[in-house]
């Protein structure tokens, strides 16, 4: 099924330019990894590669453990969508696209600590590949314990990518 009618030619080095409109919609930035494969029908398929998605089992286990210890909602995302949630709001968040503010924090490699939200980017080999967010249940105020748990999770997932 075709989504667009944009045609591009291959240059003499075998390169194809992905149109700006498509890059913007799919949040593909310069330097982003793309998975390239073919279908049985002879199509060449480009797919945005999510290294953190390969760790979805680890991410889910981390989210479950951290949530049960902290009594908070724990969310793990890649640079496009949420890949693991534990502690509430799972149906509302899982597999949803991340918002622009979270995208900005991840790309800027900035951590955020507020009373009602903690965000720590997952940085592997200098690249931001996702984030861990901790959200309080009820009216609980987040503190240093939650920040440390998010930092430990982000470091753990980053090291899993590197090994």
N, C-alpha and C positions, 0 to 999 in steps of 0.2 A: 504494500500500500504506500503510495507516494504522498509525502506531506508537503512537498514544495515542487516547483517546476524550475528551480535554478540549475543551470548547466555550467560546468567548468571544464576546461581542457587541462590535460596533463602536460607539464612543461618538459623540456629536454632532460631534466634531472629526475623525472618521475614524480614531481610534486603536484599536488592539487590544493588550491586555496579553498578553505571552508568559508563560505560567505559570512560576513559580519553579523547578519541577522540571525543566522543559525547559531553562531558562537555566543551571541548575547542571550538568546532564549535558553540554550543548554548550559550557560555559564562556563563556557570553555575559554580559558585564558591562555596567553602565551606561556609556554612551558608545561602546560597540563599534559599528562600522559593520555594517549588514546590507544585503545585495543583495536587491532585490525584483524579481521578474519573474513572468511568467505562462507556463503551458504551453499547448499546443494544445488540451488538454482543458478549459481554463478554470480551472485551479487557480492560485491565487496562491502563489508560492513565496518563502519567506524563507530566505536562506542567509547564514551568517556570512561576511563579506567578509575576505579575507586580502590586504592590499596587497603583502606580500612575495612571495606566490605568483605575482604578475604578473611578478616579477623572477627567476623560477626559472632561466631560462637564465643570467642574470648570476651568480646565486648558485652554480649548478653550475660555471661557468667559474672563479669565484673559488676555490671549494673545490678544484677540480683543480689550479689554479696554486699556491695556498698549500700544499697537501698535498705537491706535488712539490718545492717549494723547502724547506719545513720538515722533511719526512720524518715528518710527523704526520698523524693523522686529523683532518679538518676537517669540521664539521657546521654547517649553516645551518638554522635553524628559523623558523617564524612563531610566533604565540602559541598554536598548537594542536598542530602536528605538524612533523616534520622534513621539509624540502623538498629538501635537497641534502647528499650525503655523498661524501667522497673520501678515499682512503688506507686503506681497510680498514673492515670492519664495515658495509659498505653494505647488504648483504642484511638484517642484523639491525636497522638503524636507519631506513632510508628509508621515509617515509610512516607511521612510527609516531607515536603521540601522545607529546607531551612529558610528563615526569614533574612532580610537584607542586613539587619543589625548583627545577627550571629555570623553571617557570611563576612561582614566587615571585621569582626573580632578575630575570626579564624585567619583570614588573609593578612591581617595586620599583626598576627601572632601575639595578640593582646589578651591578657587574662582580665576577668572582670569579677569583682567581689562586691556584692551588694547584700543587704539584709535578706532580700527575697530571691536572689539568684547568684550562682557562682558559675563562671564559664572559664575553662582552661583549655587552650588549644593543644592538639596532639601534634607534635613537631618531630618528624623523622628525617634525619639527614638534612636538616635545615629547611625542609619544606613542611608547610602546614597541611596536614592530611585529614583533619577533623577536629572534634572537640568533645569535651565532657562537660555537661551542665548538671548542676545540682539545684533542685527546686524544693522548697520546704513544703511539708504537709501541714495543713491547717495554718495557724499563724505563727509557727515556729520561726525564730530568727536564726539565720545561718551564721556560722563562725569559723574559727581557725581549723577545727576538726574536719569540717566539710571541705574546706579549701585544700587541706593536706590530702584528704581522700581523693579529690579530683586530680591533684598533681601526681599522686602515686599512680592512679589509673592511666593518666595521659602518658606518663613516663613508661609504664609497663607496656601499653599498647604500641608506643613508638618503638620500644626495644624489640617487640615481637616482629615488627615490620623489618627491622634491620637484621634479624637472625635468619 
